[in-house]
Amino acid sequence: MFQYFNVMPGNFIIFYFIGILATLLISGGVYFFSGRRQYKISMAVVWIFIAASGYLLLAQLFKYKALHMYVDFAHWLQVLQSISAKGWPEVLSHEFIFPGTLNYFAAHFVPFIYVFALPFKLIPRPETLLVLNVALMLSSAIPLYFLAKRMQGSTLFALTVAAFLLWYPTFQYITLYEFEMLRFSIPILLWMLYFWESKKIKWYFVFAFAAILVREEVGLTVAMFGLYLLLFQKRRLPGLATFLMGLISFLVIFKFVMPAFSNAAQFEHIGAGIAPQFGNTLTGVVYGIIRHPSEFFSTILHPVKLANVGMLFIPLLFVPFVAPTALLGALANIGIGLLSSSFIHSSYMLYYIAPSIPFIFYALLKAWPKVVRYMASWKGNERRIDTNSTNREFVIRNISEHSIFVSHSALMNTLLSAVLVSNIFFGPSPLSLQFWFKNIQPAPFRTQDFHWSVYRVTDHHKKVEKFVRMIPDDAIVSAQEFLQPRLFKKRGAMPFPQIISKDGQYQASYVFVDRTNNNLKPESPAYMSEEEIDAVVKNGKWEFIAEKDGYELYKLL
């Protein structure tokens, strides 16, 4: 759904330069103002920002109503539909595209999806999944609040850090991207980190294991945090146990569990081609890296990838780098993204980077007291000392404590302003430039769009249900990607113009198209030209059923 150029075009370079410069200058001004005036943000203001993040739910609901969700969302609806009816995640639509993945666990091992199954069974509607998605994502603020309060002791600080997360551009992009499971590593890993800092080891391991069940590769992230505990926290037993649990779980799931769910003659992981320049298997990639070190470094050091990683830290003004060892937990996830032949796996706008976010905020909390003390000593609040005092040491100590308090408050204000300014330039929210101006975008999106117009529901969108009701539930339908979420109760759906599954075992019995393309850009992969549509529906094999407002429905003769 996203596309990046090998070299960022001039307009994007200028846009990012202006946005980053504005973030640095405005946040710097806020720090100076807050320090001089000794301004402390009020709790009411922080609560307003926390409450305002609820817009994410409205955005998700309106995107669905306006037909701006695509195949990914349709697949997850079909997964839950299958679990509700059969007890296991069978997705025929996924099998059409990737033979051997009829059971979705052969594509991605995501047993955490069963958490959503009971609510969906009670209310089997797409809106149920959207509400649960946003609710669980926003709940990430809860463990982060407890973690921040545990590490720093201040309620206001903890709430402000929670607001950082909720308005962090990457967090909002991930929440707004249709639906998938990797995003839920964020709240679960944050609970894991909280229980670790709280020294509740039993619950720590419970959530470490729960994170592994989110998706198969999260085991590597858990393993890297175990390595951090082992090497830098000197907690040998829990560190080693965490490392082994994460690594062994990943290998067992990848090598044995997922192949057991596949109905293919020979199992091949859906992500096997992520780094084809090195190899198509785990051992092949490792061997390829050893054989081609120059290719390895040119791949991971590509400017676009590094720029995307940098954008994870711009909203937090690179403060997490002051505690670099705490970022070790993010190394596996970011490393996979850098190793990929595609830019999407390292994009700060996509869910692939989700497991890294908890550790970026963990490093922020670890770095916080160091930065505050440094800023207090650097600024010194002019170190005005009463030389007439008979207890000079007492006065110095109290001024120092006051200096730390002022710097602490100023840094909170500074980072909140940096997060918000970053959101204006680079985020998807109603605060952002791209929300209001269609010709301003922080990436060359092909299908995804965050302009206000994509949330507008028209009469055209409302007419789609009439055509869906005309299709039997046992039918296989070939339809454009933006129509597929409405077809999740059908037997299966193929992305138009596909009519026959890749293995030749299934054929569509209905074709459902929208000649308006829901106002998508021609460069979108979901866009179908008149010629492409006519090449299928006018080949003499399809009977015309109905047409209205650009929608057309055909049945196989």
C-alpha positions as CSV (number, residue, x, y, z in Angstrom):
1,M,0.0,0.0,0.0
2,F,3.0,2.3,0.4
3,Q,5.8,3.1,-2.0
4,Y,9.1,4.8,-1.5
5,F,11.6,6.0,-4.1
6,N,15.2,4.7,-4.0
7,V,16.2,8.3,-3.5
8,M,13.9,10.7,-1.8
9,P,12.6,13.3,-4.2
10,G,13.6,16.9,-3.7
11,N,10.1,17.9,-2.5
12,F,10.1,15.3,0.3
13,I,13.6,16.2,1.4
14,I,12.6,19.9,1.7
15,F,9.4,18.9,3.5
16,Y,11.2,16.7,6.0
17,F,13.9,19.4,6.5
18,I,11.3,22.0,7.3
19,G,9.3,19.6,9.6
20,I,12.4,18.5,11.5
21,L,13.7,22.0,11.8
22,A,10.3,23.2,13.0
23,T,10.2,20.4,15.6
24,L,13.6,21.3,16.9
25,L,13.1,25.1,17.0
26,I,9.7,25.1,18.5
27,S,10.5,22.5,21.2
28,G,13.7,24.4,21.9
29,G,11.7,27.6,22.3
30,V,9.3,25.8,24.6
31,Y,12.2,24.6,26.8
32,F,13.6,28.1,27.0
33,F,10.2,29.6,27.9
34,S,9.4,26.9,30.4
35,G,12.7,27.2,32.1
36,R,12.6,31.0,32.3
37,R,9.0,31.1,33.5
38,Q,9.2,27.9,35.5
39,Y,6.0,26.8,33.7
40,K,4.6,23.4,34.6
41,I,1.9,21.9,32.3
42,S,-1.4,21.4,34.0
43,M,-2.9,17.9,34.4
44,A,-6.1,19.1,32.7
45,V,-4.2,19.9,29.5
46,V,-2.6,16.5,29.6
47,W,-6.0,14.8,30.1
48,I,-7.4,16.8,27.1
49,F,-4.7,15.3,24.8
50,I,-5.2,11.8,26.2
51,A,-9.0,12.1,25.6
52,A,-8.5,13.6,22.2
53,S,-6.7,10.5,21.0
54,G,-10.1,8.9,21.0
55,Y,-10.4,10.3,17.5
56,L,-8.7,7.2,16.3
57,L,-11.9,5.2,16.8
58,L,-14.0,7.6,14.8
59,A,-11.3,7.6,12.1
60,Q,-11.4,3.8,11.9
61,L,-15.1,3.6,11.7
62,F,-15.5,6.3,9.0
63,K,-12.7,4.7,7.0
64,Y,-14.6,1.5,6.9
65,K,-17.9,3.1,6.1
66,A,-16.2,5.1,3.3
67,L,-14.7,1.9,1.7
68,H,-11.1,2.8,2.6
69,M,-10.1,-0.5,4.1
70,Y,-8.7,-3.3,2.0
71,V,-7.8,-6.9,1.7
72,D,-5.9,-7.1,5.0
73,F,-8.9,-6.1,7.0
74,A,-11.1,-8.5,5.0
75,H,-8.8,-11.4,5.8
76,W,-9.0,-10.8,9.5
77,L,-12.8,-10.6,9.4
78,Q,-12.7,-14.0,7.7
79,V,-10.3,-15.4,10.3
80,L,-12.7,-14.4,13.1
81,Q,-15.7,-15.6,11.1
82,S,-14.1,-19.0,10.7
83,I,-13.1,-19.2,14.4
84,S,-16.7,-18.3,15.4
85,A,-18.1,-21.0,13.1
86,K,-15.5,-23.8,13.1
87,G,-13.1,-23.0,16.0
88,W,-10.0,-22.6,13.8
89,P,-8.7,-19.7,11.5
90,E,-9.5,-20.9,8.0
91,V,-9.3,-18.2,5.3
92,L,-10.1,-19.3,1.8
93,S,-9.4,-15.8,0.5
94,H,-5.8,-16.1,1.7
95,E,-5.4,-19.5,0.1
96,F,-6.4,-18.0,-3.2
97,I,-3.3,-15.7,-3.0
98,F,-0.9,-17.8,-1.1
99,P,-1.6,-21.5,-1.6
100,G,-0.9,-23.6,1.5
101,T,-2.2,-21.0,3.9
102,L,-5.9,-22.1,4.2
103,N,-5.2,-22.2,7.9
104,Y,-4.0,-18.7,8.6
105,F,-1.5,-20.0,11.2
106,A,0.5,-21.3,8.3
107,A,0.9,-17.7,7.1
108,H,1.4,-16.1,10.6
109,F,1.3,-17.7,13.9
110,V,-1.1,-15.4,15.8
111,P,-3.0,-17.4,18.5
112,F,-3.6,-14.1,20.3
113,I,-6.4,-13.5,17.7
114,Y,-8.6,-15.8,19.9
115,V,-8.9,-12.9,22.3
116,F,-11.0,-11.2,19.7
117,A,-13.0,-14.3,18.8
118,L,-15.6,-14.3,21.7
119,P,-16.6,-10.6,21.3
120,F,-16.8,-11.1,17.5
121,K,-19.0,-14.2,17.9
122,L,-21.4,-12.2,20.1
123,I,-21.4,-9.2,17.7
124,P,-20.2,-10.5,14.3
125,R,-19.7,-7.1,12.7
126,P,-16.6,-5.3,11.3
127,E,-17.3,-2.5,13.8
128,T,-16.7,-4.9,16.7
129,L,-13.1,-5.5,15.5
130,L,-12.5,-1.8,14.9
131,V,-13.7,-0.9,18.4
132,L,-11.6,-3.7,20.0
133,N,-8.5,-2.7,18.0
134,V,-8.6,1.0,19.1
135,A,-9.5,0.1,22.7
136,L,-6.6,-2.3,23.1
137,M,-4.2,0.0,21.4
138,L,-5.2,3.0,23.5
139,S,-4.9,0.8,26.6
140,S,-1.1,0.8,25.9
141,A,-1.2,4.1,27.8
142,I,-2.1,2.2,31.0
143,P,1.1,0.0,31.4
144,L,3.2,2.9,30.2
145,Y,1.6,5.2,32.8
146,F,2.4,2.6,35.6
147,L,5.9,2.1,34.2
148,A,6.6,5.8,34.1
149,K,5.2,6.3,37.6
150,R,7.2,3.4,38.9
151,M,10.5,4.7,37.4
152,Q,10.0,8.4,38.2
153,G,7.3,8.6,40.8
154,S,5.3,11.5,39.5
155,T,1.6,11.2,38.4
156,L,1.8,14.2,36.1
157,F,4.9,12.9,34.5
158,A,3.4,9.5,34.0
159,L,0.3,10.9,32.4
160,T,2.4,13.1,30.2
161,V,4.5,10.2,28.9
162,A,1.2,8.3,28.2
163,A,0.2,11.4,26.1
164,F,3.5,11.2,24.3
165,L,2.7,7.7,23.2
166,L,-0.9,8.4,22.2
167,W,0.2,11.3,19.9
168,Y,3.4,9.6,18.8
169,P,3.0,9.6,14.9
170,T,4.1,6.0,14.5
171,F,1.6,4.8,17.1
172,Q,-1.2,6.6,15.4
173,Y,-0.3,5.3,11.9
174,I,-0.2,1.7,13.3
175,T,-3.5,2.1,15.0
176,L,-5.2,3.5,11.9
177,Y,-3.8,0.9,9.5
178,E,-6.8,-1.4,9.0
179,F,-6.0,-4.4,11.3
180,E,-3.3,-6.9,12.0
181,M,-1.8,-8.6,15.1
182,L,1.7,-7.3,15.4
183,R,0.5,-4.0,16.7
184,F,-0.7,-5.6,19.9
185,S,2.9,-6.4,20.9
186,I,2.9,-2.7,22.0
187,P,0.6,-3.0,25.1
188,I,1.8,-6.5,25.9
189,L,5.5,-5.6,25.9
190,L,4.8,-2.5,27.9
191,W,3.1,-4.7,30.6
192,M,6.1,-7.0,30.4
193,L,8.4,-4.0,31.0
194,Y,6.3,-2.7,33.9
195,F,6.2,-6.0,35.7
196,W,10.0,-6.3,35.2
197,E,10.6,-2.9,36.8
198,S,8.1,-3.8,39.5
199,K,10.0,-7.0,40.2
200,K,6.9,-9.1,39.7
201,I,8.8,-11.9,37.9
202,K,5.9,-14.3,37.6
203,W,3.8,-11.7,35.7
204,Y,6.8,-10.6,33.8
205,F,7.2,-14.0,32.3
206,V,3.4,-14.3,31.7
207,F,3.5,-11.2,29.5
208,A,6.8,-12.2,27.9
209,F,5.1,-15.4,26.8
210,A,1.9,-13.6,25.7
211,A,4.0,-11.3,23.5
212,I,5.4,-14.4,21.7
213,L,1.8,-15.5,21.0
214,V,1.1,-12.2,19.2
215,R,3.1,-13.2,16.1
216,E,6.0,-15.5,15.4
217,E,8.8,-13.0,15.1
218,V,8.1,-11.3,18.5
219,G,10.0,-14.1,20.1
220,L,13.2,-12.5,18.7
221,T,12.3,-9.2,20.4
222,V,11.7,-11.0,23.7
223,A,15.0,-12.8,23.3
224,M,16.9,-9.4,22.7
225,F,15.4,-8.0,25.9
226,G,16.6,-11.1,27.7
227,L,20.1,-10.4,26.3
228,Y,19.8,-6.8,27.7
229,L,19.0,-8.2,31.1
230,L,21.9,-10.6,30.9
231,L,24.5,-8.2,29.6
232,F,23.6,-4.8,31.1
233,Q,21.4,-5.5,34.1
234,K,23.5,-8.4,35.2
235,R,20.4,-10.4,36.0
236,R,21.8,-13.7,34.7
237,L,19.0,-16.1,35.6
238,P,15.9,-14.2,34.4
239,G,18.0,-12.7,31.5
240,L,19.1,-16.1,30.3
241,A,15.6,-17.6,30.8
242,T,14.0,-14.7,28.8
243,F,16.6,-15.0,26.0
244,L,16.2,-18.8,25.7
245,M,12.4,-18.6,25.9
246,G,12.2,-16.0,23.1
247,L,14.7,-17.6,20.8
248,I,13.6,-21.2,21.2
249,S,9.9,-20.2,20.8
250,F,10.7,-18.4,17.6
251,L,12.7,-21.4,16.2
252,V,10.0,-24.0,17.2
253,I,7.2,-21.9,15.9
254,F,9.0,-21.1,12.6
255,K,10.4,-24.6,12.0
256,F,7.7,-26.9,13.3
257,V,4.5,-25.3,14.4
258,M,3.7,-23.2,11.3
259,P,4.6,-26.0,8.8
260,A,2.2,-28.3,10.7
261,F,-0.7,-25.9,9.8
262,S,0.2,-25.7,6.1
263,N,-1.6,-27.7,3.5
264,A,1.2,-27.1,0.9
265,A,3.4,-29.9,-0.3
266,Q,6.4,-28.0,0.9
267,F,6.1,-25.2,3.5
268,E,7.5,-21.9,2.7
269,H,7.1,-19.0,5.1
270,I,5.2,-16.0,3.7
271,G,8.1,-13.8,4.5
272,A,10.7,-16.1,3.0
273,G,11.6,-13.6,0.3
274,I,12.1,-10.7,2.6
275,A,15.9,-10.6,1.9
276,P,16.3,-12.6,-1.4
277,Q,19.7,-11.0,-2.1
278,F,21.0,-13.1,0.8
279,G,18.7,-16.2,0.7
280,N,15.2,-17.5,1.1
281,T,15.7,-19.5,4.4
282,L,16.9,-18.5,7.9
283,T,20.2,-20.3,7.4
284,G,20.4,-19.1,3.8
285,V,20.1,-15.5,4.9
286,V,22.8,-15.9,7.6
287,Y,25.1,-17.6,5.1
288,G,24.5,-15.0,2.5
289,I,25.3,-12.2,4.9
290,I,28.7,-13.8,5.8
291,R,29.5,-14.3,2.1
292,H,28.5,-10.8,1.0
293,P,29.4,-8.3,3.8
294,S,29.5,-5.3,1.4
295,E,25.9,-6.1,0.2
296,F,24.9,-6.5,3.8
297,F,26.1,-3.0,4.8
298,S,24.8,-1.3,1.7
299,T,21.4,-2.9,2.5
300,I,21.1,-1.9,6.1
301,L,22.6,1.5,5.6
302,H,20.3,2.6,2.8
303,P,19.5,6.3,3.4
304,V,15.7,5.8,3.2
305,K,15.8,3.0,5.8
306,L,18.0,5.0,8.1
307,A,15.8,8.1,7.7
308,N,12.7,6.0,8.7
309,V,14.5,4.7,11.8
310,G,15.5,8.3,12.6
311,M,11.9,9.4,12.3
312,L,11.1,7.0,15.3
313,F,13.3,9.3,17.5
314,I,12.6,12.8,16.1
315,P,9.3,13.2,18.1
316,L,11.2,12.3,21.3
317,L,14.2,14.5,20.3
318,F,16.5,11.5,20.4
319,V,16.4,11.4,24.2
320,P,16.2,7.5,24.2
321,F,19.7,7.4,22.8
322,V,21.0,8.7,26.2
323,A,20.2,5.2,27.4
324,P,21.3,3.2,24.4
325,T,21.5,-0.2,26.0
326,A,17.8,-0.1,26.8
327,L,17.2,0.0,23.1
328,L,18.6,-3.5,22.7
329,G,15.1,-5.0,22.9
330,A,14.3,-3.2,19.6
331,L,17.4,-4.4,17.8
332,A,15.9,-7.6,16.3
333,N,12.7,-5.9,15.0
334,I,14.6,-2.9,13.5
335,G,17.3,-5.2,12.2
336,I,14.8,-7.3,10.2
337,G,13.4,-4.1,8.7
338,L,16.9,-2.8,7.7
339,L,17.8,-6.2,6.2
340,S,14.6,-6.4,4.1
341,S,14.9,-5.7,0.4
342,S,11.7,-3.5,0.8
343,F,11.5,-0.2,2.5
344,I,8.1,-0.9,4.0
345,H,9.5,-3.1,6.7
346,S,11.4,-0.2,8.2
347,S,8.8,2.5,7.6
348,Y,7.9,4.6,10.6
349,M,4.4,4.6,9.2
350,L,3.7,0.9,9.2
351,Y,3.0,-1.8,11.8
352,Y,6.1,-3.8,11.1
353,I,8.0,-1.6,13.5
354,A,5.5,-2.0,16.3
355,P,7.6,-4.3,18.6
356,S,10.3,-1.6,18.8
357,I,8.0,1.1,20.2
358,P,7.8,-0.1,23.8
359,F,11.6,-0.2,24.0
360,I,12.0,3.3,22.6
361,F,9.8,4.6,25.4
362,Y,11.5,2.3,27.9
363,A,14.8,3.9,26.9
364,L,13.2,7.3,27.2
365,L,12.3,6.6,30.8
366,K,15.8,5.2,31.5
367,A,17.3,8.3,30.0
368,W,15.0,10.8,31.6
369,P,16.8,11.4,34.9
370,K,20.2,11.7,33.2
371,V,18.9,14.3,30.7
372,V,17.1,16.2,33.5
373,R,20.3,16.4,35.7
374,Y,22.4,17.3,32.7
375,M,20.1,20.1,31.7
376,A,19.8,21.3,35.3
377,S,23.6,21.5,35.6
378,W,24.0,23.0,32.2
379,K,21.4,25.7,32.7
380,G,22.0,25.9,36.4
381,N,19.1,28.2,36.8
382,E,21.8,30.9,37.2
383,R,22.8,29.2,40.4
384,R,21.9,32.2,42.5
385,I,23.3,31.5,46.0
386,D,22.8,33.6,49.0
387,T,26.3,34.4,50.1
388,N,25.1,35.9,53.3
389,S,23.6,32.6,54.4
390,T,25.3,30.9,57.4
391,N,24.5,27.5,55.8
392,R,25.9,27.8,52.3
393,E,25.7,24.0,51.6
394,F,22.0,23.9,52.5
395,V,21.2,26.7,50.1
396,I,23.1,25.1,47.3
397,R,21.5,21.8,47.8
398,N,18.0,23.3,47.7
399,I,18.7,25.4,44.7
400,S,20.0,22.3,43.0
401,E,16.8,20.4,43.8
402,H,14.8,23.3,42.5
403,S,16.9,23.4,39.3
404,I,16.2,19.7,38.7
405,F,12.5,20.3,39.3
406,V,12.4,23.2,36.8
407,S,14.4,21.2,34.2
408,H,12.1,18.2,34.7
409,S,9.0,20.3,34.0
410,A,10.6,22.1,31.1
411,L,11.7,18.8,29.5
412,M,8.1,17.4,29.8
413,N,6.7,20.5,28.1
414,T,9.5,20.3,25.4
415,L,8.8,16.7,24.5
416,L,5.1,17.1,24.4
417,S,5.5,20.0,22.0
418,A,8.0,18.0,19.9
419,V,5.5,15.1,19.7
420,L,2.7,17.4,18.7
421,V,4.8,19.4,16.1
422,S,6.0,16.1,14.7
423,N,2.4,15.0,14.4
424,I,1.5,18.2,12.6
425,F,4.2,17.5,9.9
426,F,4.5,13.8,9.8
427,G,1.4,12.3,11.6
428,P,-2.0,11.2,10.4
429,S,-4.2,13.1,12.9
430,P,-6.6,16.0,12.5
431,L,-3.7,18.1,13.7
432,S,-1.6,17.2,10.7
433,L,-1.1,19.1,7.5
434,Q,-2.0,16.1,5.4
435,F,-5.4,15.9,7.1
436,W,-6.3,19.3,5.8
437,F,-4.2,19.7,2.6
438,K,-4.5,16.9,0.0
439,N,-1.4,17.9,-1.8
440,I,0.8,17.7,1.3
441,Q,1.9,14.2,2.2
442,P,4.9,12.9,4.2
443,A,5.3,9.9,1.8
444,P,4.3,9.1,-1.8
445,F,1.2,7.1,-0.7
446,R,-0.4,5.0,-3.5
447,T,-3.5,3.7,-1.7
448,Q,-3.4,4.9,1.9
449,D,-4.6,8.5,2.5
450,F,-5.2,10.5,5.7
451,H,-6.9,13.5,4.1
452,W,-10.3,14.4,5.7
453,S,-12.0,13.4,2.5
454,V,-11.3,9.7,3.0
455,Y,-13.5,9.7,6.1
456,R,-16.5,11.2,4.3
457,V,-19.3,8.7,3.8
458,T,-21.4,9.4,0.7
459,D,-24.6,7.9,-0.8
460,H,-22.3,5.9,-3.1
461,H,-20.8,4.1,-0.2
462,K,-24.2,3.3,1.3
463,K,-25.4,1.6,-1.9
464,V,-22.7,-1.2,-1.6
465,E,-24.7,-3.2,0.9
466,K,-27.5,-3.7,-1.6
467,F,-25.2,-5.5,-4.0
468,V,-23.6,-7.5,-1.2
469,R,-27.0,-8.9,-0.2
470,M,-27.5,-10.1,-3.8
471,I,-24.5,-12.4,-3.6
472,P,-25.1,-15.9,-2.0
473,D,-23.1,-16.6,1.2
474,D,-21.6,-19.7,-0.4
475,A,-20.3,-17.8,-3.4
476,I,-16.6,-17.0,-4.3
477,V,-16.4,-13.4,-5.4
478,S,-13.8,-11.6,-7.4
479,A,-13.9,-8.0,-6.3
480,Q,-11.7,-4.9,-6.0
481,E,-9.7,-4.7,-2.8
482,F,-11.8,-1.9,-1.2
483,L,-15.0,-4.0,-1.6
484,Q,-13.6,-7.1,0.0
485,P,-14.2,-6.2,3.7
486,R,-17.9,-6.1,2.9
487,L,-17.7,-9.7,1.6
488,F,-16.3,-11.4,4.7
489,K,-19.4,-13.5,5.2
490,K,-19.1,-15.0,1.7
491,R,-17.2,-18.3,1.1
492,G,-14.2,-16.4,-0.2
493,A,-13.1,-13.4,-2.2
494,M,-10.4,-12.9,-4.8
495,P,-8.7,-9.6,-5.6
496,F,-10.1,-8.5,-9.0
497,P,-9.1,-9.2,-11.8
498,Q,-8.1,-12.6,-10.3
499,I,-10.8,-15.2,-11.3
500,I,-9.0,-18.5,-10.6
501,S,-6.9,-19.3,-7.5
502,K,-3.1,-19.6,-8.1
503,D,-3.3,-23.4,-7.7
504,G,-6.2,-23.6,-10.1
505,Q,-8.5,-25.3,-7.5
506,Y,-11.0,-22.5,-7.1
507,Q,-12.9,-20.2,-9.5
508,A,-15.0,-17.1,-8.7
509,S,-18.7,-17.5,-9.4
510,Y,-19.4,-13.7,-9.1
511,V,-17.7,-10.5,-10.1
512,F,-18.4,-7.4,-8.1
513,V,-16.7,-4.1,-9.3
514,D,-17.0,-0.4,-8.8
515,R,-16.1,1.6,-11.9
516,T,-15.6,4.7,-9.9
517,N,-12.7,3.0,-8.1
518,N,-13.9,4.9,-4.9
519,N,-11.8,7.9,-6.1
520,L,-8.5,6.0,-5.8
521,K,-5.4,7.3,-7.6
522,P,-4.6,5.5,-10.9
523,E,-1.2,4.5,-9.5
524,S,-2.9,2.6,-6.6
525,P,-2.7,-1.3,-7.0
526,A,-6.3,-1.3,-6.0
527,Y,-7.3,0.8,-9.0
528,M,-8.8,-0.9,-12.0
529,S,-9.1,0.8,-15.4
530,E,-12.2,0.5,-17.6
531,E,-10.1,-1.7,-19.9
532,E,-9.1,-4.1,-17.1
533,I,-12.7,-4.4,-16.0
534,D,-14.1,-4.9,-19.5
535,A,-11.4,-7.5,-20.2
536,V,-13.0,-9.8,-17.6
537,V,-16.8,-9.0,-17.5
538,K,-17.2,-8.7,-21.3
539,N,-15.4,-11.9,-22.3
540,G,-18.7,-13.7,-22.8
541,K,-18.5,-15.8,-19.6
542,W,-20.4,-13.6,-17.3
543,E,-24.1,-12.7,-16.9
544,F,-24.9,-9.2,-16.0
545,I,-27.0,-9.0,-12.8
546,A,-27.3,-5.4,-11.6
547,E,-25.7,-2.0,-11.9
548,K,-26.1,1.3,-10.1
549,D,-23.9,4.4,-9.5
550,G,-20.8,2.6,-10.9
551,Y,-21.3,-0.7,-9.1
552,E,-21.7,-3.7,-11.3
553,L,-22.5,-7.3,-10.4
554,Y,-21.9,-10.3,-12.7
555,K,-22.6,-14.1,-12.3
556,L,-20.6,-16.9,-14.0
557,L,-22.6,-18.5,-16.9
